[in-house]
Amino acid sequence: MAEVPREVWITGIGIVSCLGEGAQAHWEGLTERRVKIDAERFAPYLVHPLAPLDLDKQIPKKGDQRQMEPWQRIGTYAAGLALADAGVKGNSELLARMDMIVAAGGGERDVAVDVAILSNKRKSANPDAFLNERLMSDLRPTLFLAQLSNLLAGNVSIVHGVTGSSRTFMGEEAAGVDAVRIALARITAGQSELALVGGSHNGEREDLLLLYDAGGHMLRGRFQPVWERQQGMVLGSLGAFLVLESRGHAQARNAKPLGRLLRVLSERSPRPAGAITAALGRMWQSLAPQGPPAHIAVISGATGAQPATNEERAWLETLPGVPVRATGSLLGHGFEPQFAMNIALATLVLGREKLFPPPDSSGLEREYEGPLHRVAVTSVGHWRGEGMALIEAVS
């Protein structure tokens, strides 16, 4: 254990979304306010579809590609980008001791099988027997394996050779916050030197859209930016991984920092009225106990779901001098990897020393031309879980 908490650098990012892949594509998409929406395929629901990827670049074996579901391919691809960005891809010595913490959902359903079973079950003379027979014959063993959340970490290990310790967290937005929080804590305490952390999400799924719509969480009809919606999420397909590293380890291999990860906090309020606003206030006070530091911005992971989004907005309105950007307006919402994605985007902001323009006309997001030294990233789960991170530029 380290006697003094160690400084943690972000030395690599790997991001894919509807805006493309990598830092430059995302920066261009954000600065151009590029909204990519598919309103037809899953109508009345909207999705931010994943940009086309040349999977061979990061997953060279066709057999590996075939045995993965889309969410696994998205995550494995993004992980490869992060490793390359950090300069560790292919370095077997570093990869053998790189720890991995992944936030992932429970895999994807075979929608065609589901539809066939539900359509024919009610026609059967013995529905229970029919159901058992179909489950035994129609669901392949590989489908059951594909439902396992830790298969993303397994595929990253197989394809990219990351063979240190491995942890997978489930739990939607809160899982993404805790994945980064635990990785930071382990490096700060001296339990780890180098970590790959992140996750992936495939938002182009009929079963997910139906599931979240049943809870009243989905936006229908005309697209609107996050703060302009009365209610509803727009799902996005995205993958995001970060390479976190102790400062000493990074300097020893001449790695350049993209940013310094200072704090990651999480809460799980019971969510009576006002609880989210209060939780965000407590976390902000812990990050900035002397008041908001100068030259800071907030990148919000607001989902559009209510009442969570309105309560986050109420808190943001108590920080009138702090510029805000909700990336869900351009990327959509991706649950587990959203927090890592927004931390990655914070490093782009700090590296370019400016904030991208607001994609929203509600009045909450305003133009900002000043310098930026720090970025706070928020995560308010659509149903549970609050988190916040603070990232700082490294001069």
Secondary structure, DSSP 8 states (H G I E B T S, - for coil): --SS---EEEEEEEEEETTEEHHHHHHHHHHTT----B-STTTTB-EE------GGGT---HHHHHHS-HHHHHHHHHHHHHHHHHT-TT-HHHHTT-EEEEE-------HHHHHHHHHHHTT-SSHHHHHHHHHHHHS-HHHHHHT-TTHHHHHHHHHH---S-EEEE-SHHHHHHHHHHHHHHHHHTTS-SEEEEEEEE----HHHHHHHHHTT-B-BSS---GGG-SS-B-EE-EEEEEEEEEHHHHHHTT---SEEEEEEEEE-----TTHHHHHHHHHHHHH-TTS--SSEEEEE---S-TTHHHHHHHHHTT-TTS-EEETHHHH-B-STTHHHHHHHHHHHHHHHTS----S--SSSS----S--SEEEEEEE-SSS-EEEEEEE---
